[in-house]
């Protein structure tokens, strides 16, 4: 394993080095939080694909393939569909808004007062997303070094917190590009063909497994519908995803670069399911489907290749973890703490706010590591996060983009009613039940429509400002520098 260890150590050292290099570039709030809004198509596509394809998509995607066959691709497939929908229908408008958070978009659309409550919901979502990604380090480092769970979480989490705190979005962008390349080589170009060959090829796989393993809908219609509701719609409104949209150099970059990333996700989904199906042939009686990835890597791959594929798994976890961490810190600082203190933020203050945002990443990073050590059930934590996000924020966000009659009172009612309904239904039906997100979303929609129609329409001045920003014609932002292509 010495060669494999060397590959991993070099990879981790490279992540820290890029964090240090990114620190030299992050000199303003815009540079620190959204990479100066200047990423070109190639870098934007790679980093967007990196953040949405995390440990759940890699280790979990292979596990679903092990359990259900090719239909196990649906979870990651719906993530790709969500990214495609965001890129084609909404990303250009989102990029033109020139905001930093989803809550700032809600304030702009509805005329203020929606930010703190929506910020709390978004903060809870990004925190739990970062926690679940951090917990995954324990699985990978256990395979690599037979390491204690707590030590593994602290080691992996500390590296992500270090490079994220140093350079903000610039460091995360640079590391994500490396992680994207490592994932592509490790999972798509190495593990996928090796797994199929070791399993005897597709003909042998079909001969040894039930026909349900090759049924595209074998996982079940209700499960697929739930994945669409949670992950496809979740991609449309998550702060971690929007913050990457804000990094695009132009609205065209956001649209076409995101479309490429979404298409890549569809291929990654199918690859994970095929690898899992091959693992089922090779190891038909594993204790847990989630062990499939680590087992096939450990037992079937040659020296050196094994280290690179494990680095790919580590890259998948780190990219999601760092993206969720900076999103969590951005929301905590800009949408909650600053508003509660009554602070106002102007572009001229950008340079003064880098230190504050850096401090919040460090604080949130410590909180994430501590919570990850305390929690055991990753699936439940991730389910709570997405249920709150979709049940509480989907309606007011999409309503603001699509329905002129929506009001701030309707938005607030939607967030509160949807969020409380989801929490109450999870307590009643169970965290992993489908009903909480179904009924919570319906309650949120009903509250939004009824309260909006029962209250005065949004002031026309607010809507005029909103339309100007959507069109990219805001005079206050015209002077924001857009440096050369990176």
C-alpha positions in Angstrom: 0.0 0.0 0.0 3.0 2.3 0.1 2.4 3.6 -3.4 -1.3 4.1 -2.7 -0.4 6.1 0.5 2.0 8.2 -1.5 -0.7 9.1 -4.1 -3.1 10.1 -1.3 -0.6 12.2 0.6 0.6 14.0 -2.5 -3.1 14.7 -3.4 -3.9 16.1 0.1 -0.7 18.2 0.1 -1.7 19.6 -3.3 -5.1 20.7 -1.9 -3.4 22.6 0.9 -1.0 24.2 -1.6 -3.8 25.4 -3.8 -5.5 26.9 -0.7 -2.4 28.9 0.0 -2.2 30.0 -3.6 -5.8 31.0 -3.7 -5.3 33.2 -0.6 -3.1 35.5 -2.7 -6.0 36.1 -5.2 -8.9 36.6 -2.7 -8.4 40.3 -2.0 -12.0 41.4 -2.0 -15.4 40.1 -1.0 -16.3 39.3 -4.6 -13.0 37.4 -5.1 -13.4 35.5 -1.8 -17.1 34.5 -2.0 -17.7 34.2 -5.8 -14.2 34.1 -7.4 -14.6 37.6 -8.7 -17.5 36.4 -10.9 -15.1 35.7 -13.7 -14.9 31.9 -14.4 -14.9 30.9 -18.0 -16.8 27.9 -19.5 -14.2 25.2 -18.8 -13.4 26.1 -15.2 -17.1 26.8 -14.5 -18.2 23.4 -15.9 -15.6 21.5 -14.0 -16.2 23.1 -10.6 -20.0 22.8 -11.0 -19.8 19.1 -11.7 -17.4 18.7 -8.8 -19.7 20.2 -6.2 -22.8 18.3 -7.1 -21.1 14.9 -7.4 -20.0 14.2 -3.8 -19.5 11.2 -1.6 -23.2 10.4 -1.8 -23.1 10.4 -5.6 -19.9 8.3 -5.7 -20.0 5.9 -2.8 -23.8 6.0 -2.4 -24.3 5.8 -6.2 -22.3 2.6 -6.4 -24.1 1.3 -3.3 -27.5 1.8 -5.1 -26.2 0.0 -8.1 -25.1 -2.9 -5.9 -28.6 -3.0 -4.4 -30.9 -2.3 -7.4 -28.7 -2.6 -10.5 -28.8 -0.1 -13.4 -31.9 1.7 -11.9 -29.7 2.6 -9.0 -28.5 5.4 -11.2 -31.7 7.4 -10.6 -30.5 9.3 -7.6 -27.5 10.8 -9.3 -29.4 11.0 -12.6 -32.0 13.3 -10.9 -29.2 15.5 -9.6 -28.0 15.9 -13.2 -31.5 16.7 -14.4 -31.8 19.4 -11.8 -28.5 20.9 -12.8 -29.6 20.9 -16.5 -33.0 22.5 -15.6 -31.2 25.2 -13.5 -28.7 25.9 -16.3 -31.2 26.0 -19.2 -34.1 27.9 -17.5 -32.8 29.9 -14.6 -29.0 30.3 -14.4 -28.7 33.2 -16.8 -31.2 35.3 -14.8 -29.6 34.2 -11.5 -26.1 35.2 -12.7 -27.3 38.7 -13.8 -28.7 39.5 -10.3 -25.1 39.9 -9.0 -26.0 38.9 -5.4 -24.1 36.6 -3.0 -26.9 34.5 -1.5 -30.4 33.1 -2.2 -31.8 35.3 0.6 -30.5 38.4 -1.0 -32.4 37.4 -4.1 -35.6 37.0 -2.1 -35.1 40.5 -0.5 -34.5 42.0 -3.9 -37.6 40.4 -5.4 -40.0 40.9 -2.5 -38.7 44.2 -1.2 -36.8 43.1 1.9 -37.8 41.4 5.2 -37.6 37.8 3.8 -33.9 37.4 4.4 -33.4 36.3 8.0 -36.0 33.6 8.1 -35.1 32.2 4.7 -31.4 32.5 5.7 -32.0 30.3 8.8 -33.6 27.6 6.7 -30.8 27.8 4.1 -28.1 27.8 6.8 -29.6 24.6 8.3 -29.6 22.9 4.9 -26.0 23.9 4.1 -24.7 23.0 7.5 -26.2 19.5 7.3 -24.9 19.0 3.8 -21.4 19.9 5.0 -21.8 17.6 8.0 -22.9 14.6 5.9 -19.9 15.1 3.5 -17.5 15.3 6.4 -18.8 12.1 7.9 -17.9 10.3 4.7 -14.2 10.9 5.4 -14.4 8.2 8.0 -15.3 5.6 5.4 -12.5 6.5 3.0 -9.7 6.9 5.6 -10.8 3.6 7.3 -10.1 1.8 4.0 -6.9 3.7 3.5 -5.3 3.7 6.9 -7.6 1.7 9.2 -8.1 4.9 11.1 -10.4 5.7 14.0 -13.6 7.4 12.9 -13.2 10.6 14.9 -9.6 11.0 13.8 -10.6 10.5 10.2 -13.3 13.1 10.4 -10.9 15.6 12.0 -8.2 15.0 9.5 -10.4 15.2 6.4 -12.4 18.1 7.8 -9.4 20.1 8.8 -7.8 20.0 5.4 -11.1 21.2 3.8 -11.5 24.0 6.4 -7.9 25.0 6.0 -7.9 25.6 2.2 -11.5 27.0 2.3 -10.5 29.5 5.0 -7.3 30.6 3.3 -8.6 31.4 -0.2 -12.4 31.2 -0.1 -14.0 30.5 -3.4 -10.8 30.9 -5.4 -9.1 28.1 -3.4 -12.3 25.9 -3.6 -12.4 26.5 -7.4 -8.8 25.5 -8.0 -9.1 22.4 -5.8 -12.5 21.5 -7.4 -10.9 21.5 -10.9 -8.2 19.1 -9.7 -10.9 17.0 -8.0 -13.0 17.0 -11.2 -10.0 15.6 -13.2 -9.2 13.1 -10.5 -12.8 11.9 -10.3 -13.0 11.6 -14.1 -9.8 9.5 -14.4 -10.4 7.5 -11.2 -14.1 6.6 -11.6 -15.0 6.9 -15.3 -11.7 5.9 -17.0 -10.2 3.4 -14.5 -12.7 1.9 -12.0 -15.6 1.5 -14.5 -13.9 -0.6 -17.2 -11.9 -2.6 -14.7 -15.0 -3.4 -12.7 -16.9 -4.6 -15.8 -13.9 -6.7 -17.0 -13.4 -8.3 -13.5 -17.2 -9.2 -13.4 -16.8 -11.0 -16.7 -18.4 -8.4 -19.0 -22.0 -7.4 -19.4 -23.1 -10.9 -20.7 -21.7 -12.5 -17.6 -23.4 -9.9 -15.4 -26.7 -10.5 -17.0 -26.3 -14.3 -16.6 -25.6 -14.1 -12.9 -28.0 -11.4 -11.8 -31.9 -11.2 -11.7 -33.5 -9.4 -14.7 -34.6 -6.7 -12.3 -31.0 -5.5 -12.1 -31.3 -4.4 -15.8 -34.8 -2.9 -15.5 -34.5 1.0 -15.8 -37.4 1.4 -13.4 -36.5 -1.5 -11.1 -35.9 0.8 -8.1 -39.6 1.8 -8.1 -41.7 4.7 -9.5 -42.3 6.2 -6.1 -38.6 6.3 -5.2 -37.8 7.9 -8.6 -40.5 10.5 -8.0 -39.2 11.3 -4.5 -35.6 11.6 -6.0 -37.0 14.1 -8.5 -38.8 16.1 -5.9 -35.8 16.3 -3.5 -32.7 16.3 -5.7 -33.9 17.8 -9.0 -35.8 20.6 -7.3 -33.1 20.9 -4.6 -30.5 21.7 -7.3 -32.7 24.6 -8.4 -32.6 26.4 -5.1 -29.5 25.4 -3.0 -27.1 28.1 -1.8 -24.2 25.9 -2.6 -25.3 25.6 -6.2 -26.3 29.2 -6.6 -23.0 30.4 -5.2 -21.3 28.6 -8.1 -23.7 30.2 -10.6 -22.6 33.6 -9.2 -19.0 32.7 -10.2 -19.8 32.6 -13.9 -18.1 35.3 -16.1 -21.4 35.8 -18.0 -24.9 34.5 -18.2 -24.0 32.5 -21.3 -21.2 30.8 -19.3 -23.6 29.9 -16.6 -26.1 28.5 -19.1 -23.8 26.5 -21.4 -21.2 25.6 -18.8 -23.9 24.3 -16.5 -25.4 22.3 -19.3 -22.1 20.5 -19.9 -21.8 19.8 -16.1 -25.3 18.4 -16.0 -24.7 16.1 -18.9 -21.5 14.9 -17.2 -23.6 14.1 -14.1 -25.9 11.8 -16.2 -22.8 9.8 -17.4 -21.4 9.7 -13.9 -24.8 8.3 -12.6 -24.8 5.5 -15.1 -21.1 4.7 -14.4 -21.8 4.4 -10.6 -24.7 2.1 -11.2 -22.7 -0.2 -13.5 -19.8 -0.4 -11.0 -22.3 -1.3 -8.3 -23.8 -4.0 -10.5 -20.4 -5.4 -11.2 -19.6 -5.5 -7.5 -22.8 -7.5 -6.9 -21.5 -10.2 -9.3 -18.1 -10.2 -7.6 -19.3 -9.9 -3.9 -22.9 -11.1 -3.7 -23.2 -11.0 0.1 -21.7 -7.8 1.4 -22.9 -6.6 4.8 -24.0 -3.2 3.4 -24.5 -1.9 -0.1 -22.4 1.1 0.8 -19.4 -1.2 1.3 -19.4 -2.0 -2.4 -17.2 0.9 -3.5 -14.5 0.4 -0.9 -14.5 -3.4 -1.4 -14.1 -3.5 -5.2 -11.4 -0.8 -5.0 -9.5 -2.6 -2.2 -9.7 -6.1 -3.7 -9.7 -5.7 -7.5 -7.5 -2.7 -8.4 -3.8 -2.8 -8.9 -1.3 -0.8 -6.8 -1.2 2.8 -7.7 -4.5 2.7 -9.5 -6.1 1.8 -6.2 -4.6 5.0 -4.6 -5.8 7.1 -7.5 -9.4 5.8 -7.3 -9.5 6.3 -3.5 -8.2 9.8 -4.2 -11.1 10.2 -6.6 -13.5 9.2 -3.8 -11.8 11.6 -1.5 -12.1 14.3 -4.2 -15.8 13.7 -4.5 -16.3 14.2 -0.8 -14.0 17.2 -0.5 -15.6 19.1 -3.4 -19.1 18.8 -1.9 -17.9 19.5 1.6 -16.0 22.7 0.7 -18.8 24.0 -1.4 -21.3 23.4 1.4 -19.0 24.9 3.9 -18.5 28.2 2.1 -22.2 28.4 1.4 -23.0 27.8 5.1 -20.5 30.5 6.2 -21.7 33.0 3.6 -25.4 32.6 4.7 -24.4 32.7 8.4 -22.4 35.9 7.9 -24.4 37.8 5.2 -27.9 36.7 5.8 -28.1 36.1 9.6 -25.3 37.7 11.6 -25.0 40.9 9.5 -28.7 41.5 9.4 -29.2 40.8 13.1 -26.6 43.4 13.8 -28.2 45.9 11.5 -25.2 46.1 9.2 -25.3 47.5 5.7 -23.0 46.3 3.0 -21.8 48.4 0.1 -19.4 47.5 -2.7 -16.8 50.0 -1.3 -16.6 47.8 1.8 -15.6 44.6 0.0 -12.0 44.7 1.1 -13.0 45.1 4.7 -15.2 42.0 4.7 -12.8 39.4 3.6 -11.5 38.8 7.1 -15.1 38.5 8.5 -16.1 35.9 5.9 -12.8 34.0 6.4 -13.5 34.0 10.2 -17.1 32.6 9.6 -15.7 29.8 7.4 -13.4 28.8 10.2 -16.2 29.0 12.8 -18.6 27.0 10.7 -15.9 24.5 9.8 -15.2 23.8 13.5 -19.0 23.4 14.0 -19.3 21.1 11.0 -16.5 18.8 12.3 -17.9 18.7 15.8 -21.4 17.9 14.5 -20.0 15.2 12.2 -18.3 13.5 15.1 -21.5 13.6 17.1 -23.8 12.2 14.4 -23.9 8.7 13.1 -26.8 8.5 10.6 -25.8 10.2 7.4 -28.9 9.4 5.5 -31.2 10.9 8.1 -29.1 14.1 8.3 -29.2 14.5 4.5 -32.9 13.8 4.4 -33.6 16.5 7.0 -31.5 18.9 5.0 -33.2 18.4 1.7 -36.7 18.2 3.2 -36.2 21.6 4.9 -34.8 23.1 1.7 -37.5 21.9 -0.7 -40.4 22.2 1.8 -39.5 25.6 3.0 -37.8 27.5 0.1 -38.7 25.9 -3.2 -42.1 27.7 -3.6 -41.0 31.3 -2.6 -37.8 31.1 -4.8 -39.5 29.7 -7.9 -42.6 31.8 -7.2 -40.4 34.9 -7.1 -38.8 34.0 -10.5 -42.1 33.0 -12.2 -45.1 34.7 -10.6 -45.4 38.5 -10.5 -48.3 38.5 -8.0 -46.2 36.8 -5.2 -45.7 39.1 -2.2 -43.3 39.3 0.7 -46.1 38.2 3.1 -46.8 35.2 0.9 -43.1 34.3 0.8 -42.7 34.5 4.6 -45.9 32.4 5.1 -44.6 29.9 2.6 -41.2 29.5 4.4 -42.7 29.2 7.8 -45.7 27.0 7.0 -43.6 24.7 4.7 -40.7 24.4 7.2 -42.9 23.7 10.2 -45.1 21.3 8.2 -42.0 19.3 7.2 -40.6 19.2 10.7 -44.0 18.1 12.2 -44.6 15.5 9.5 -41.0 14.1 10.0 -41.8 13.7 13.7 -45.1 11.9 12.8 -44.2 9.8 9.8 -40.5 9.3 10.5 -37.5 11.2 9.0 -37.0 8.8 6.1 -40.7 8.8 5.0 -41.8 10.4 1.7 -44.9 12.1 3.1 -43.1 15.0 4.9 -41.7 16.5 1.7 -44.9 15.8 -0.3 -47.3 17.4 2.1 -44.9 20.1 3.3 -44.4 21.3 -0.3 -48.2 21.4 -0.8 -48.7 23.4 2.4 -45.9 25.8 1.4 -47.6 26.3 -2.0 -51.0 26.8 -0.5 -49.7 29.4 2.0 -47.8 31.3 -0.7 -50.7 31.6 -3.1 -53.4 32.3 -0.5 -51.4 34.9 1.5 -50.1 36.6 -1.7 -53.6 37.0 -3.1 -54.9 38.2 0.2 -52.2 41.0 0.6 -51.3 44.0 -1.4 -49.2 43.4 -4.6 -45.5 44.1 -4.4 -44.6 47.7 -4.9 -44.1 48.5 -8.6 -40.8 50.3 -7.7 -39.5 47.1 -6.2 -40.6 45.1 -9.2 -39.0 47.6 -11.6 -35.7 47.3 -9.7 -36.0 43.5 -9.8 -36.6 43.5 -13.6 -33.6 45.8 -14.1 -31.4 43.4 -12.2 -32.7 40.4 -14.1 -31.9 42.1 -17.3 -28.4 42.9 -16.1 -28.9 46.7 -16.3 -28.4 47.8 -12.7 -26.3 51.0 -12.8 -24.9 50.4 -9.3 -23.2 47.2 -10.5 -22.0 48.5 -13.9 -18.7 49.6 -12.3 -18.0 46.2 -10.8 -14.8 45.1 -12.5 -14.8 42.0 -14.7 -11.2 41.0 -15.2 -9.8 39.0 -18.0 -10.7 35.3 -18.6 -9.2 32.9 -16.0 
